[in-house]
Amino acid sequence: MTIPGAQTGILLFTPEGHEERIGTFFNGSFGCDNVQYEYDGLSARGVTFLGPPLTKPFSHVYFNDPDGNTFFLSSR
């Protein structure tokens, strides 16, 4: 996947023998400046979140991709 206007891309792959990990938690996170802003924008585009953003001990939220993989988004 490419991110419009960014020099960074994201590639998820499953090593042979680890197919059972598809649709599980991604051991990493994405950072942003404002979790609520990103949550609102991504929700409007159909991203599935596991709940609203939490603010303690820091602002964060979990979301799923179309394959059911779970990702973590937090403010920097």
mmCIF file of the N, C-alpha and C atoms, coordinates in Angstrom:
data_MODEL
# 
_entry.id   MODEL 
# 
loop_
_atom_site.group_PDB 
_atom_site.id 
_atom_site.type_symbol 
_atom_site.label_atom_id 
_atom_site.label_alt_id 
_atom_site.label_comp_id 
_atom_site.label_asym_id 
_atom_site.label_entity_id 
_atom_site.label_seq_id 
_atom_site.pdbx_PDB_ins_code 
_atom_site.Cartn_x 
_atom_site.Cartn_y 
_atom_site.Cartn_z 
_atom_site.occupancy 
_atom_site.B_iso_or_equiv 
_atom_site.pdbx_formal_charge 
_atom_site.auth_seq_id 
_atom_site.auth_comp_id 
_atom_site.auth_asym_id 
_atom_site.auth_atom_id 
_atom_site.pdbx_PDB_model_num 
ATOM 1   N N  . MET A 1 1  ? 0.848   -1.159  0.000  1.00 0.00 ? 1  MET A N  1 
ATOM 2   C CA . MET A 1 1  ? 0.000   0.000   0.000  1.00 0.00 ? 1  MET A CA 1 
ATOM 3   C C  . MET A 1 1  ? 0.895   1.223   0.000  1.00 0.00 ? 1  MET A C  1 
ATOM 4   N N  . THR A 1 2  ? 0.519   2.207   -0.752 1.00 0.00 ? 2  THR A N  1 
ATOM 5   C CA . THR A 1 2  ? 1.261   3.456   -0.711 1.00 0.00 ? 2  THR A CA 1 
ATOM 6   C C  . THR A 1 2  ? 0.414   4.505   -0.001 1.00 0.00 ? 2  THR A C  1 
ATOM 7   N N  . ILE A 1 3  ? 1.066   5.446   0.598  1.00 0.00 ? 3  ILE A N  1 
ATOM 8   C CA . ILE A 1 3  ? 0.402   6.519   1.307  1.00 0.00 ? 3  ILE A CA 1 
ATOM 9   C C  . ILE A 1 3  ? 0.550   7.766   0.458  1.00 0.00 ? 3  ILE A C  1 
ATOM 10  N N  . PRO A 1 4  ? -0.566  8.333   -0.037 1.00 0.00 ? 4  PRO A N  1 
ATOM 11  C CA . PRO A 1 4  ? -0.461  9.499   -0.918 1.00 0.00 ? 4  PRO A CA 1 
ATOM 12  C C  . PRO A 1 4  ? 0.370   10.615  -0.288 1.00 0.00 ? 4  PRO A C  1 
ATOM 13  N N  . GLY A 1 5  ? 1.337   11.127  -1.045 1.00 0.00 ? 5  GLY A N  1 
ATOM 14  C CA . GLY A 1 5  ? 2.161   12.230  -0.588 1.00 0.00 ? 5  GLY A CA 1 
ATOM 15  C C  . GLY A 1 5  ? 3.284   11.830  0.358  1.00 0.00 ? 5  GLY A C  1 
ATOM 16  N N  . ALA A 1 6  ? 3.412   10.552  0.667  1.00 0.00 ? 6  ALA A N  1 
ATOM 17  C CA . ALA A 1 6  ? 4.440   10.104  1.613  1.00 0.00 ? 6  ALA A CA 1 
ATOM 18  C C  . ALA A 1 6  ? 5.514   9.308   0.884  1.00 0.00 ? 6  ALA A C  1 
ATOM 19  N N  . GLN A 1 7  ? 6.679   9.237   1.488  1.00 0.00 ? 7  GLN A N  1 
ATOM 20  C CA . GLN A 1 7  ? 7.760   8.431   0.938  1.00 0.00 ? 7  GLN A CA 1 
ATOM 21  C C  . GLN A 1 7  ? 7.758   7.030   1.531  1.00 0.00 ? 7  GLN A C  1 
ATOM 22  N N  . THR A 1 8  ? 6.817   6.774   2.414  1.00 0.00 ? 8  THR A N  1 
ATOM 23  C CA . THR A 1 8  ? 6.749   5.496   3.107  1.00 0.00 ? 8  THR A CA 1 
ATOM 24  C C  . THR A 1 8  ? 5.652   4.625   2.520  1.00 0.00 ? 8  THR A C  1 
ATOM 25  N N  . GLY A 1 9  ? 5.897   3.343   2.421  1.00 0.00 ? 9  GLY A N  1 
ATOM 26  C CA . GLY A 1 9  ? 4.886   2.382   2.005  1.00 0.00 ? 9  GLY A CA 1 
ATOM 27  C C  . GLY A 1 9  ? 4.761   1.297   3.055  1.00 0.00 ? 9  GLY A C  1 
ATOM 28  N N  . ILE A 1 10 ? 3.694   0.554   2.979  1.00 0.00 ? 10 ILE A N  1 
ATOM 29  C CA . ILE A 1 10 ? 3.462   -0.525  3.936  1.00 0.00 ? 10 ILE A CA 1 
ATOM 30  C C  . ILE A 1 10 ? 3.261   -1.809  3.156  1.00 0.00 ? 10 ILE A C  1 
ATOM 31  N N  . LEU A 1 11 ? 3.959   -2.846  3.558  1.00 0.00 ? 11 LEU A N  1 
ATOM 32  C CA . LEU A 1 11 ? 3.807   -4.158  2.944  1.00 0.00 ? 11 LEU A CA 1 
ATOM 33  C C  . LEU A 1 11 ? 3.644   -5.181  4.053  1.00 0.00 ? 11 LEU A C  1 
ATOM 34  N N  . LEU A 1 12 ? 2.503   -5.841  4.084  1.00 0.00 ? 12 LEU A N  1 
ATOM 35  C CA . LEU A 1 12 ? 2.280   -6.924  5.036  1.00 0.00 ? 12 LEU A CA 1 
ATOM 36  C C  . LEU A 1 12 ? 2.489   -8.237  4.298  1.00 0.00 ? 12 LEU A C  1 
ATOM 37  N N  . PHE A 1 13 ? 3.217   -9.132  4.878  1.00 0.00 ? 13 PHE A N  1 
ATOM 38  C CA . PHE A 1 13 ? 3.397   -10.441 4.272  1.00 0.00 ? 13 PHE A CA 1 
ATOM 39  C C  . PHE A 1 13 ? 3.395   -11.497 5.365  1.00 0.00 ? 13 PHE A C  1 
ATOM 40  N N  . THR A 1 14 ? 3.103   -12.711 4.956  1.00 0.00 ? 14 THR A N  1 
ATOM 41  C CA . THR A 1 14 ? 3.051   -13.829 5.901  1.00 0.00 ? 14 THR A CA 1 
ATOM 42  C C  . THR A 1 14 ? 4.124   -14.839 5.518  1.00 0.00 ? 14 THR A C  1 
ATOM 43  N N  . PRO A 1 15 ? 5.115   -15.039 6.376  1.00 0.00 ? 15 PRO A N  1 
ATOM 44  C CA . PRO A 1 15 ? 6.130   -16.045 6.064  1.00 0.00 ? 15 PRO A CA 1 
ATOM 45  C C  . PRO A 1 15 ? 5.502   -17.435 5.990  1.00 0.00 ? 15 PRO A C  1 
ATOM 46  N N  . GLU A 1 16 ? 6.041   -18.248 5.132  1.00 0.00 ? 16 GLU A N  1 
ATOM 47  C CA . GLU A 1 16 ? 5.561   -19.625 5.002  1.00 0.00 ? 16 GLU A CA 1 
ATOM 48  C C  . GLU A 1 16 ? 5.567   -20.307 6.368  1.00 0.00 ? 16 GLU A C  1 
ATOM 49  N N  . GLY A 1 17 ? 4.498   -20.981 6.669  1.00 0.00 ? 17 GLY A N  1 
ATOM 50  C CA . GLY A 1 17 ? 4.385   -21.676 7.944  1.00 0.00 ? 17 GLY A CA 1 
ATOM 51  C C  . GLY A 1 17 ? 3.733   -20.843 9.036  1.00 0.00 ? 17 GLY A C  1 
ATOM 52  N N  . HIS A 1 18 ? 3.424   -19.576 8.740  1.00 0.00 ? 18 HIS A N  1 
ATOM 53  C CA . HIS A 1 18 ? 2.805   -18.693 9.732  1.00 0.00 ? 18 HIS A CA 1 
ATOM 54  C C  . HIS A 1 18 ? 1.432   -18.206 9.282  1.00 0.00 ? 18 HIS A C  1 
ATOM 55  N N  . GLU A 1 19 ? 0.778   -18.969 8.435  1.00 0.00 ? 19 GLU A N  1 
ATOM 56  C CA . GLU A 1 19 ? -0.519  -18.569 7.902  1.00 0.00 ? 19 GLU A CA 1 
ATOM 57  C C  . GLU A 1 19 ? -1.574  -18.381 8.996  1.00 0.00 ? 19 GLU A C  1 
ATOM 58  N N  . GLU A 1 20 ? -1.405  -19.046 10.124 1.00 0.00 ? 20 GLU A N  1 
ATOM 59  C CA . GLU A 1 20 ? -2.366  -18.914 11.228 1.00 0.00 ? 20 GLU A CA 1 
ATOM 60  C C  . GLU A 1 20 ? -2.346  -17.512 11.836 1.00 0.00 ? 20 GLU A C  1 
ATOM 61  N N  . ARG A 1 21 ? -1.340  -16.711 11.508 1.00 0.00 ? 21 ARG A N  1 
ATOM 62  C CA . ARG A 1 21 ? -1.245  -15.349 12.053 1.00 0.00 ? 21 ARG A CA 1 
ATOM 63  C C  . ARG A 1 21 ? -2.090  -14.341 11.283 1.00 0.00 ? 21 ARG A C  1 
ATOM 64  N N  . ILE A 1 22 ? -2.569  -14.720 10.082 1.00 0.00 ? 22 ILE A N  1 
ATOM 65  C CA . ILE A 1 22 ? -3.413  -13.814 9.308  1.00 0.00 ? 22 ILE A CA 1 
ATOM 66  C C  . ILE A 1 22 ? -4.682  -13.550 10.105 1.00 0.00 ? 22 ILE A C  1 
ATOM 67  N N  . GLY A 1 23 ? -5.043  -12.290 10.225 1.00 0.00 ? 23 GLY A N  1 
ATOM 68  C CA . GLY A 1 23 ? -6.238  -11.924 10.973 1.00 0.00 ? 23 GLY A CA 1 
ATOM 69  C C  . GLY A 1 23 ? -6.000  -11.798 12.461 1.00 0.00 ? 23 GLY A C  1 
ATOM 70  N N  . THR A 1 24 ? -4.750  -11.598 12.872 1.00 0.00 ? 24 THR A N  1 
ATOM 71  C CA . THR A 1 24 ? -4.430  -11.450 14.288 1.00 0.00 ? 24 THR A CA 1 
ATOM 72  C C  . THR A 1 24 ? -3.784  -10.084 14.523 1.00 0.00 ? 24 THR A C  1 
ATOM 73  N N  . PHE A 1 25 ? -3.214  -9.897  15.686 1.00 0.00 ? 25 PHE A N  1 
ATOM 74  C CA . PHE A 1 25 ? -2.616  -8.616  16.061 1.00 0.00 ? 25 PHE A CA 1 
ATOM 75  C C  . PHE A 1 25 ? -1.289  -8.402  15.367 1.00 0.00 ? 25 PHE A C  1 
ATOM 76  N N  . PHE A 1 26 ? -1.101  -7.194  14.832 1.00 0.00 ? 26 PHE A N  1 
ATOM 77  C CA . PHE A 1 26 ? 0.152   -6.777  14.204 1.00 0.00 ? 26 PHE A CA 1 
ATOM 78  C C  . PHE A 1 26 ? 1.067   -6.242  15.299 1.00 0.00 ? 26 PHE A C  1 
ATOM 79  N N  . ASN A 1 27 ? 2.247   -6.787  15.429 1.00 0.00 ? 27 ASN A N  1 
ATOM 80  C CA . ASN A 1 27 ? 3.168   -6.395  16.495 1.00 0.00 ? 27 ASN A CA 1 
ATOM 81  C C  . ASN A 1 27 ? 3.941   -5.148  16.079 1.00 0.00 ? 27 ASN A C  1 
ATOM 82  N N  . GLY A 1 28 ? 3.241   -4.035  16.080 1.00 0.00 ? 28 GLY A N  1 
ATOM 83  C CA . GLY A 1 28 ? 3.808   -2.749  15.710 1.00 0.00 ? 28 GLY A CA 1 
ATOM 84  C C  . GLY A 1 28 ? 2.738   -1.705  15.931 1.00 0.00 ? 28 GLY A C  1 
ATOM 85  N N  . SER A 1 29 ? 3.057   -0.470  15.668 1.00 0.00 ? 29 SER A N  1 
ATOM 86  C CA . SER A 1 29 ? 2.048   0.571   15.838 1.00 0.00 ? 29 SER A CA 1 
ATOM 87  C C  . SER A 1 29 ? 2.299   1.700   14.852 1.00 0.00 ? 29 SER A C  1 
ATOM 88  N N  . PHE A 1 30 ? 1.290   2.521   14.675 1.00 0.00 ? 30 PHE A N  1 
ATOM 89  C CA . PHE A 1 30 ? 1.377   3.704   13.835 1.00 0.00 ? 30 PHE A CA 1 
ATOM 90  C C  . PHE A 1 30 ? 1.242   4.918   14.734 1.00 0.00 ? 30 PHE A C  1 
ATOM 91  N N  . GLY A 1 31 ? 2.037   5.935   14.469 1.00 0.00 ? 31 GLY A N  1 
ATOM 92  C CA . GLY A 1 31 ? 1.976   7.161   15.250 1.00 0.00 ? 31 GLY A CA 1 
ATOM 93  C C  . GLY A 1 31 ? 1.341   8.285   14.448 1.00 0.00 ? 31 GLY A C  1 
ATOM 94  N N  . CYS A 1 32 ? 0.688   9.190   15.128 1.00 0.00 ? 32 CYS A N  1 
ATOM 95  C CA . CYS A 1 32 ? 0.085   10.357  14.494 1.00 0.00 ? 32 CYS A CA 1 
ATOM 96  C C  . CYS A 1 32 ? 0.090   11.510  15.491 1.00 0.00 ? 32 CYS A C  1 
ATOM 97  N N  . ASP A 1 33 ? -0.252  12.696  15.030 1.00 0.00 ? 33 ASP A N  1 
ATOM 98  C CA . ASP A 1 33 ? -0.291  13.859  15.909 1.00 0.00 ? 33 ASP A CA 1 
ATOM 99  C C  . ASP A 1 33 ? -1.584  13.961  16.699 1.00 0.00 ? 33 ASP A C  1 
ATOM 100 N N  . ASN A 1 34 ? -2.703  13.467  16.121 1.00 0.00 ? 34 ASN A N  1 
ATOM 101 C CA . ASN A 1 34 ? -4.003  13.623  16.764 1.00 0.00 ? 34 ASN A CA 1 
ATOM 102 C C  . ASN A 1 34 ? -4.849  12.390  16.500 1.00 0.00 ? 34 ASN A C  1 
ATOM 103 N N  . VAL A 1 35 ? -4.955  11.505  17.474 1.00 0.00 ? 35 VAL A N  1 
ATOM 104 C CA . VAL A 1 35 ? -5.686  10.250  17.308 1.00 0.00 ? 35 VAL A CA 1 
ATOM 105 C C  . VAL A 1 35 ? -7.161  10.506  16.988 1.00 0.00 ? 35 VAL A C  1 
ATOM 106 N N  . GLN A 1 36 ? -7.802  11.434  17.687 1.00 0.00 ? 36 GLN A N  1 
ATOM 107 C CA . GLN A 1 36 ? -9.224  11.697  17.438 1.00 0.00 ? 36 GLN A CA 1 
ATOM 108 C C  . GLN A 1 36 ? -9.464  12.159  16.004 1.00 0.00 ? 36 GLN A C  1 
ATOM 109 N N  . TYR A 1 37 ? -8.609  13.027  15.495 1.00 0.00 ? 37 TYR A N  1 
ATOM 110 C CA . TYR A 1 37 ? -8.724  13.508  14.120 1.00 0.00 ? 37 TYR A CA 1 
ATOM 111 C C  . TYR A 1 37 ? -8.611  12.345  13.131 1.00 0.00 ? 37 TYR A C  1 
ATOM 112 N N  . GLU A 1 38 ? -7.606  11.498  13.310 1.00 0.00 ? 38 GLU A N  1 
ATOM 113 C CA . GLU A 1 38 ? -7.414  10.356  12.414 1.00 0.00 ? 38 GLU A CA 1 
ATOM 114 C C  . GLU A 1 38 ? -8.562  9.363   12.542 1.00 0.00 ? 38 GLU A C  1 
ATOM 115 N N  . TYR A 1 39 ? -9.024  9.141   13.745 1.00 0.00 ? 39 TYR A N  1 
ATOM 116 C CA . TYR A 1 39 ? -10.166 8.245   13.986 1.00 0.00 ? 39 TYR A CA 1 
ATOM 117 C C  . TYR A 1 39 ? -11.391 8.742   13.219 1.00 0.00 ? 39 TYR A C  1 
ATOM 118 N N  . ASP A 1 40 ? -11.691 10.036  13.337 1.00 0.00 ? 40 ASP A N  1 
ATOM 119 C CA . ASP A 1 40 ? -12.849 10.608  12.644 1.00 0.00 ? 40 ASP A CA 1 
ATOM 120 C C  . ASP A 1 40 ? -12.725 10.448  11.132 1.00 0.00 ? 40 ASP A C  1 
ATOM 121 N N  . GLY A 1 41 ? -11.549 10.782  10.601 1.00 0.00 ? 41 GLY A N  1 
ATOM 122 C CA . GLY A 1 41 ? -11.339 10.683  9.161  1.00 0.00 ? 41 GLY A CA 1 
ATOM 123 C C  . GLY A 1 41 ? -11.367 9.257   8.646  1.00 0.00 ? 41 GLY A C  1 
ATOM 124 N N  . LEU A 1 42 ? -10.712 8.354   9.347  1.00 0.00 ? 42 LEU A N  1 
ATOM 125 C CA . LEU A 1 42 ? -10.686 6.953   8.915  1.00 0.00 ? 42 LEU A CA 1 
ATOM 126 C C  . LEU A 1 42 ? -12.047 6.291   9.086  1.00 0.00 ? 42 LEU A C  1 
ATOM 127 N N  . SER A 1 43 ? -12.763 6.642   10.151 1.00 0.00 ? 43 SER A N  1 
ATOM 128 C CA . SER A 1 43 ? -14.114 6.106   10.346 1.00 0.00 ? 43 SER A CA 1 
ATOM 129 C C  . SER A 1 43 ? -15.013 6.506   9.179  1.00 0.00 ? 43 SER A C  1 
ATOM 130 N N  . ALA A 1 44 ? -14.893 7.750   8.742  1.00 0.00 ? 44 ALA A N  1 
ATOM 131 C CA . ALA A 1 44 ? -15.701 8.240   7.631  1.00 0.00 ? 44 ALA A CA 1 
ATOM 132 C C  . ALA A 1 44 ? -15.398 7.493   6.337  1.00 0.00 ? 44 ALA A C  1 
ATOM 133 N N  . ARG A 1 45 ? -14.202 6.918   6.251  1.00 0.00 ? 45 ARG A N  1 
ATOM 134 C CA . ARG A 1 45 ? -13.817 6.153   5.057  1.00 0.00 ? 45 ARG A CA 1 
ATOM 135 C C  . ARG A 1 45 ? -14.070 4.655   5.221  1.00 0.00 ? 45 ARG A C  1 
ATOM 136 N N  . GLY A 1 46 ? -14.710 4.259   6.329  1.00 0.00 ? 46 GLY A N  1 
ATOM 137 C CA . GLY A 1 46 ? -15.114 2.867   6.490  1.00 0.00 ? 46 GLY A CA 1 
ATOM 138 C C  . GLY A 1 46 ? -14.165 1.981   7.268  1.00 0.00 ? 46 GLY A C  1 
ATOM 139 N N  . VAL A 1 47 ? -13.126 2.545   7.880  1.00 0.00 ? 47 VAL A N  1 
ATOM 140 C CA . VAL A 1 47 ? -12.209 1.731   8.689  1.00 0.00 ? 47 VAL A CA 1 
ATOM 141 C C  . VAL A 1 47 ? -12.952 1.243   9.930  1.00 0.00 ? 47 VAL A C  1 
ATOM 142 N N  . THR A 1 48 ? -12.772 -0.033  10.256 1.00 0.00 ? 48 THR A N  1 
ATOM 143 C CA . THR A 1 48 ? -13.422 -0.634  11.416 1.00 0.00 ? 48 THR A CA 1 
ATOM 144 C C  . THR A 1 48 ? -12.522 -0.494  12.640 1.00 0.00 ? 48 THR A C  1 
ATOM 145 N N  . PHE A 1 49 ? -13.030 0.163   13.663 1.00 0.00 ? 49 PHE A N  1 
ATOM 146 C CA . PHE A 1 49 ? -12.302 0.337   14.924 1.00 0.00 ? 49 PHE A CA 1 
ATOM 147 C C  . PHE A 1 49 ? -12.893 -0.577  15.988 1.00 0.00 ? 49 PHE A C  1 
ATOM 148 N N  . LEU A 1 50 ? -12.075 -0.977  16.945 1.00 0.00 ? 50 LEU A N  1 
ATOM 149 C CA . LEU A 1 50 ? -12.537 -1.850  18.024 1.00 0.00 ? 50 LEU A CA 1 
ATOM 150 C C  . LEU A 1 50 ? -13.258 -1.071  19.111 1.00 0.00 ? 50 LEU A C  1 
ATOM 151 N N  . GLY A 1 51 ? -13.246 0.237   19.017 1.00 0.00 ? 51 GLY A N  1 
ATOM 152 C CA . GLY A 1 51 ? -13.903 1.121   19.969 1.00 0.00 ? 51 GLY A CA 1 
ATOM 153 C C  . GLY A 1 51 ? -13.425 2.526   19.724 1.00 0.00 ? 51 GLY A C  1 
ATOM 154 N N  . PRO A 1 52 ? -13.942 3.485   20.483 1.00 0.00 ? 52 PRO A N  1 
ATOM 155 C CA . PRO A 1 52 ? -13.499 4.869   20.317 1.00 0.00 ? 52 PRO A CA 1 
ATOM 156 C C  . PRO A 1 52 ? -12.091 5.059   20.884 1.00 0.00 ? 52 PRO A C  1 
ATOM 157 N N  . PRO A 1 53 ? -11.435 6.158   20.529 1.00 0.00 ? 53 PRO A N  1 
ATOM 158 C CA . PRO A 1 53 ? -10.102 6.429   21.071 1.00 0.00 ? 53 PRO A CA 1 
ATOM 159 C C  . PRO A 1 53 ? -10.126 6.509   22.603 1.00 0.00 ? 53 PRO A C  1 
ATOM 160 N N  . LEU A 1 54 ? -9.064  6.017   23.196 1.00 0.00 ? 54 LEU A N  1 
ATOM 161 C CA . LEU A 1 54 ? -8.870  6.110   24.640 1.00 0.00 ? 54 LEU A CA 1 
ATOM 162 C C  . LEU A 1 54 ? -7.804  7.165   24.905 1.00 0.00 ? 54 LEU A C  1 
ATOM 163 N N  . THR A 1 55 ? -7.884  7.824   26.029 1.00 0.00 ? 55 THR A N  1 
ATOM 164 C CA . THR A 1 55 ? -6.932  8.904   26.303 1.00 0.00 ? 55 THR A CA 1 
ATOM 165 C C  . THR A 1 55 ? -6.023  8.641   27.491 1.00 0.00 ? 55 THR A C  1 
ATOM 166 N N  . LYS A 1 56 ? -6.154  7.499   28.148 1.00 0.00 ? 56 LYS A N  1 
ATOM 167 C CA . LYS A 1 56 ? -5.303  7.213   29.301 1.00 0.00 ? 56 LYS A CA 1 
ATOM 168 C C  . LYS A 1 56 ? -4.602  5.885   29.093 1.00 0.00 ? 56 LYS A C  1 
ATOM 169 N N  . PRO A 1 57 ? -3.343  5.734   29.322 1.00 0.00 ? 57 PRO A N  1 
ATOM 170 C CA . PRO A 1 57 ? -2.417  6.754   29.791 1.00 0.00 ? 57 PRO A CA 1 
ATOM 171 C C  . PRO A 1 57 ? -1.957  7.694   28.675 1.00 0.00 ? 57 PRO A C  1 
ATOM 172 N N  . PHE A 1 58 ? -2.316  7.412   27.420 1.00 0.00 ? 58 PHE A N  1 
ATOM 173 C CA . PHE A 1 58 ? -2.023  8.276   26.274 1.00 0.00 ? 58 PHE A CA 1 
ATOM 174 C C  . PHE A 1 58 ? -3.111  8.013   25.240 1.00 0.00 ? 58 PHE A C  1 
ATOM 175 N N  . SER A 1 59 ? -3.242  8.879   24.264 1.00 0.00 ? 59 SER A N  1 
ATOM 176 C CA . SER A 1 59 ? -4.295  8.748   23.266 1.00 0.00 ? 59 SER A CA 1 
ATOM 177 C C  . SER A 1 59 ? -3.965  7.619   22.291 1.00 0.00 ? 59 SER A C  1 
ATOM 178 N N  . HIS A 1 60 ? -4.916  6.668   22.157 1.00 0.00 ? 60 HIS A N  1 
ATOM 179 C CA . HIS A 1 60 ? -4.693  5.532   21.265 1.00 0.00 ? 60 HIS A CA 1 
ATOM 180 C C  . HIS A 1 60 ? -6.017  4.889   20.871 1.00 0.00 ? 60 HIS A C  1 
ATOM 181 N N  . VAL A 1 61 ? -5.962  4.053   19.829 1.00 0.00 ? 61 VAL A N  1 
ATOM 182 C CA . VAL A 1 61 ? -7.132  3.341   19.342 1.00 0.00 ? 61 VAL A CA 1 
ATOM 183 C C  . VAL A 1 61 ? -6.648  2.127   18.544 1.00 0.00 ? 61 VAL A C  1 
ATOM 184 N N  . TYR A 1 62 ? -7.454  1.083   18.524 1.00 0.00 ? 62 TYR A N  1 
ATOM 185 C CA . TYR A 1 62 ? -7.165  -0.127  17.755 1.00 0.00 ? 62 TYR A CA 1 
ATOM 186 C C  . TYR A 1 62 ? -8.108  -0.177  16.555 1.00 0.00 ? 62 TYR A C  1 
ATOM 187 N N  . PHE A 1 63 ? -7.604  -0.656  15.411 1.00 0.00 ? 63 PHE A N  1 
ATOM 188 C CA . PHE A 1 63 ? -8.454  -0.807  14.233 1.00 0.00 ? 63 PHE A CA 1 
ATOM 189 C C  . PHE A 1 63 ? -8.084  -2.065  13.472 1.00 0.00 ? 63 PHE A C  1 
ATOM 190 N N  . ASN A 1 64 ? -8.998  -2.506  12.605 1.00 0.00 ? 64 ASN A N  1 
ATOM 191 C CA . ASN A 1 64 ? -8.796  -3.712  11.807 1.00 0.00 ? 64 ASN A CA 1 
ATOM 192 C C  . ASN A 1 64 ? -8.694  -3.379  10.333 1.00 0.00 ? 64 ASN A C  1 
ATOM 193 N N  . ASP A 1 65 ? -7.910  -4.179  9.607  1.00 0.00 ? 65 ASP A N  1 
ATOM 194 C CA . ASP A 1 65 ? -7.892  -4.074  8.155  1.00 0.00 ? 65 ASP A CA 1 
ATOM 195 C C  . ASP A 1 65 ? -8.918  -5.056  7.592  1.00 0.00 ? 65 ASP A C  1 
ATOM 196 N N  . PRO A 1 66 ? -9.122  -5.081  6.269  1.00 0.00 ? 66 PRO A N  1 
ATOM 197 C CA . PRO A 1 66 ? -10.136 -5.982  5.697  1.00 0.00 ? 66 PRO A CA 1 
ATOM 198 C C  . PRO A 1 66 ? -9.888  -7.469  5.973  1.00 0.00 ? 66 PRO A C  1 
ATOM 199 N N  . ASP A 1 67 ? -8.642  -7.855  6.288  1.00 0.00 ? 67 ASP A N  1 
ATOM 200 C CA . ASP A 1 67 ? -8.338  -9.253  6.587  1.00 0.00 ? 67 ASP A CA 1 
ATOM 201 C C  . ASP A 1 67 ? -8.491  -9.579  8.066  1.00 0.00 ? 67 ASP A C  1 
ATOM 202 N N  . GLY A 1 68 ? -8.868  -8.588  8.874  1.00 0.00 ? 68 GLY A N  1 
ATOM 203 C CA . GLY A 1 68 ? -9.060  -8.815  10.300 1.00 0.00 ? 68 GLY A CA 1 
ATOM 204 C C  . GLY A 1 68 ? -7.819  -8.606  11.140 1.00 0.00 ? 68 GLY A C  1 
ATOM 205 N N  . ASN A 1 69 ? -6.716  -8.179  10.528 1.00 0.00 ? 69 ASN A N  1 
ATOM 206 C CA . ASN A 1 69 ? -5.519  -7.877  11.304 1.00 0.00 ? 69 ASN A CA 1 
ATOM 207 C C  . ASN A 1 69 ? -5.782  -6.650  12.167 1.00 0.00 ? 69 ASN A C  1 
ATOM 208 N N  . THR A 1 70 ? -5.313  -6.665  13.396 1.00 0.00 ? 70 THR A N  1 
ATOM 209 C CA . THR A 1 70 ? -5.533  -5.557  14.321 1.00 0.00 ? 70 THR A CA 1 
ATOM 210 C C  . THR A 1 70 ? -4.286  -4.702  14.420 1.00 0.00 ? 70 THR A C  1 
ATOM 211 N N  . PHE A 1 71 ? -4.480  -3.380  14.312 1.00 0.00 ? 71 PHE A N  1 
ATOM 212 C CA . PHE A 1 71 ? -3.395  -2.416  14.370 1.00 0.00 ? 71 PHE A CA 1 
ATOM 213 C C  . PHE A 1 71 ? -3.627  -1.435  15.505 1.00 0.00 ? 71 PHE A C  1 
ATOM 214 N N  . PHE A 1 72 ? -2.570  -0.776  15.928 1.00 0.00 ? 72 PHE A N  1 
ATOM 215 C CA . PHE A 1 72 ? -2.590  0.159   17.044 1.00 0.00 ? 72 PHE A CA 1 
ATOM 216 C C  . PHE A 1 72 ? -2.154  1.526   16.523 1.00 0.00 ? 72 PHE A C  1 
ATOM 217 N N  . LEU A 1 73 ? -2.954  2.562   16.805 1.00 0.00 ? 73 LEU A N  1 
ATOM 218 C CA . LEU A 1 73 ? -2.650  3.923   16.411 1.00 0.00 ? 73 LEU A CA 1 
ATOM 219 C C  . LEU A 1 73 ? -2.552  4.775   17.675 1.00 0.00 ? 73 LEU A C  1 
ATOM 220 N N  . SER A 1 74 ? -1.460  5.511   17.832 1.00 0.00 ? 74 SER A N  1 
ATOM 221 C CA . SER A 1 74 ? -1.302  6.342   19.036 1.00 0.00 ? 74 SER A CA 1 
ATOM 222 C C  . SER A 1 74 ? -0.729  7.705   18.668 1.00 0.00 ? 74 SER A C  1 
ATOM 223 N N  . SER A 1 75 ? -0.932  8.650   19.572 1.00 0.00 ? 75 SER A N  1 
ATOM 224 C CA . SER A 1 75 ? -0.361  9.970   19.352 1.00 0.00 ? 75 SER A CA 1 
ATOM 225 C C  . SER A 1 75 ? 1.095   9.961   19.788 1.00 0.00 ? 75 SER A C  1 
ATOM 226 N N  . ARG A 1 76 ? 1.873   10.749  19.141 1.00 0.00 ? 76 ARG A N  1 
ATOM 227 C CA . ARG A 1 76 ? 3.303   10.819  19.446 1.00 0.00 ? 76 ARG A CA 1 
ATOM 228 C C  . ARG A 1 76 ? 3.567   11.749  20.589 1.00 0.00 ? 76 ARG A C  1 
# 
